C-alpha cells in the first residue's frame, strides 16, 4: 500500500513538472565546439532524461554480466571441488 501511495505521489510530481514546462516553455541554447543547438526546455529535459536512463541501463547490464561471470566461475569451482571430494 505504501508503494502505491509513493508511486502516485511520484507520478503527481512528474505530471506537475510536465504541466509547468508546457505552460512556461522556455528556450535552451547550447553552444559546444562551434555547434549551436536551439531547442525548447522541455525537449532538452526529455533528452537528458533519456540519456540518464540509457546510462543507468548500461550500468545495470554491465553489473549483471559481471555478476553472471562471477557466479559461473564460482559454480565451476564448486563442481570441481565436489568431483575431487567424491574421487
Secondary structure as GFF3:
##gff-version 3
##sequence-region A 1 87
A	DSSP	alpha_helix	2	23	.	.	.	ID=ss1
A	DSSP	beta_strand	27	32	.	.	.	ID=ss2
A	DSSP	beta_strand	35	40	.	.	.	ID=ss3
A	DSSP	alpha_helix	41	86	.	.	.	ID=ss4
###
